[in-house]
Amino acid sequence: WPSIYVSIDVIVNQETPPHLDKVSAPSLLDLLVSLGTHDAQFHISDLSSIFGYQPGTMIYLSGKLLCHSVPKWENGERIALA
């Protein structure tokens, strides 16, 4: 199907270490979608910010410019579309 995104990653039950996205364009926003039954948090270390990342959460950010991560969570299964 046609998409404005170059790629879609499916992340299942994986911690995401702090990183910058290599293939993203700095002038565009990346869409991250949280699914599953987990209680994870989304960290943007460049902003010293922590956000709730419950299932159903959608986050738009410049992943090439802002260092972000999802550390280990306590409960449930996590599926992320990035």
ABEGO torsion letter per residue (X at the ends): XBBABABBBBBBGBBBBBBBBAABBAABBBBBBBBEABABBBBBAAAGBBBBABBGBBBBBBAAABBBBBBBBABEBBBBBX
